[in-house]
Amino acid sequence: MFKWICLSCALIGSATALWMINDIRLRSHESMENLEVITENLAEVVTDVNALKNLSGLSSTKDEGRLAYATSVLEYLDDELSDEGVEVDSAGLIGRRKPFEDWLTGAGMESLGLVMGKAKSQKDVFWGLCQTFPGNNDFLLYFPGKDEGVKLSDWLLENHAESKALFADKVVGDNL
């Protein structure tokens, strides 16, 4: 009789634990959906605020085109790398690769912060997207079938026309 009571308790405990784990999983999925909506709304707000800054003349001390440049880089990366199975890692945190699409979502949020204040020029936006904060470790792109990563900054300078023009006086691999 005692073993049947123990078995019943174990089954009830296991079922409860599985129910709680499933509930946590569902709630985290809902949170991610809410985060995507918030990100889209924030992007619209940033666009409106920048338009107001331009109209008021507050942005006249900063290099024009930071938002357009950030958008250009992110759209180019999305078009070129999203369906390629690329992973992204930070040179300072080897072994923490994540899918490119996940990195791109974070980079979109980072670009908003860069444009709204931290970046004073397009070059600041470039480095803000290509390096981690804090620490300034380079992001590395790992392409399927290749063991060595490629610095995001080097890849952009070779493939993205606006980035290439931004550093036209420098050679890829130099200390930019």
N, C-alpha and C positions, 0 to 999 in steps of 0.2 A: 504494500500500500504506500509506503514511504517513497519508493522509487517513482511511483506514478505521480505523486504530488510534486516531487522534484522535477520530473519531466514536464509536467504542466506549467510549473513556474518558469522553467527555462524557455518553453515555447512562447509563453505570454511575454516574457522579457525580450526575447528575440524579435517577436512581431512588433512590439512597441518601439524597439530600437530602429527597425527597418522603416516603420512609419515615420519616425522623427527624421531620419536621414532623407527620406523622400520629400518630406515637407521642407527641409532646409534647401534641397536641390531646387524645388519649384520656386521658393522665395528668391533664391539667388538669380534664377532665370528672369523673374519679374523685375528684379533690381537692374539687371543689365539692359532690359528693354527700356526702363525708365531713364537710365543713363544715356542711351542713344537719343531719346527724345530731348533730354536736357541739352545734350551736345548740339543738336540741330538748332534748338531755340537760341542757345548761346551764340552760335555762329551768326544767326540773323541779328542779334543784338549788337555784336561786334561790328558788323557791317554798317548798321545804323549809326552807332557811336562814331565810327571812323568818318562816315559821311558828314556828321555834325561837326567833328573836329576839323575836317577840311573846309567846310563852309565858314566856320568861325575863325579860321587861320591859326588854330592851335598847333596844327601839325607842320607848320611852315619851317620849323627848325630841324625837322627830321627828314631823312632821305625819303622821297616819294616812292611809292610802288612796293612798299614792304608787304602789304596784304596781297597784292597781285602776284608778287614773286613767290610768297609762301603758298598761295593757291596753285600757282603753276607747278611748283616742285611736288606738292602732294598729289595733284592730279596726274602728273607724269609718272610718279612712282606707282600710283594705283593702276594706271593703264598698263605699265610695263611689267610689274612684278606680282600683282595680286593673284593671278592664276598660275604662277610658275612653281609653287611649292617652296618658295624662298623662306628662310628663317633669319631672324635678326638676333644679334647678341651684342653685348657691350664688351669691349676689349678688357675692361677691368673686372668683369664678372663672367669669365669663361664658364661654360656649362649651363648657362641660363638662357638658352635659345628659346625663342617663342615664334609662333607663326607671324609672317609679315603682316597679315591683316590685323592682328592684335596690336602690333607695334604702330601701324598706321593710324589706328584710332587714337592712341596716346599722342602720336605726333600731331594730329589735328588739334587736340586740346593744347599742346605745347605751343603750336604756331599761333594760336589765339593770344596766349600770354606774351609771346614774343612781340607780336604786332601791337598789342595794347600798351606796351611799356618798356620791356627789357631791351628790345632790339632797336638800335638807332639807325641801322642801315640794312640793306639787303644782305651784306656780308654777315652781319650779326644774325640775321634770320637763317642764313645758310649754316653757320656753325651751331646755332641753337638746335637745328634739326638733325645735324650730323653727329652731335656729341651728347653724352649724358649730362644731366645736371643733378647734383653737383659732381665735380670730379673731372669733367671734360674728357671722359673716355670715349673713344671713337666707337660708333655703332658699326658692326660688321655684318655684311650680307653673306649668308651661306646658301649657295645655289645647290640644287639636287645633284648628287653624284660628285661633288667637289668637297675635299676635306678642309681646304683653307678658305678662310673668310676674306672678303674684299671690303675695304673701308667704304662706307656709304659716301663719304666725301669724294673719294677717288672715282667711284662709280658715277656719281652725279657729274663730276667735272669731265668725264669722258663721254657721257651720254645725253645730258640735259643742256640744251643750247644756251639758255639764259644763265645757268651756272658757269658754263664754259666762258661766256662773254664777261661775266662778273670778275673772273680771275684770269683774263686774257693775258696779262703780263706775267703770270706765274706758270710754272711747269708742274704737271701732276706729280705728286710725290715730294715736291719741295715743301719747305716749312711755310705754309700759307699764312 
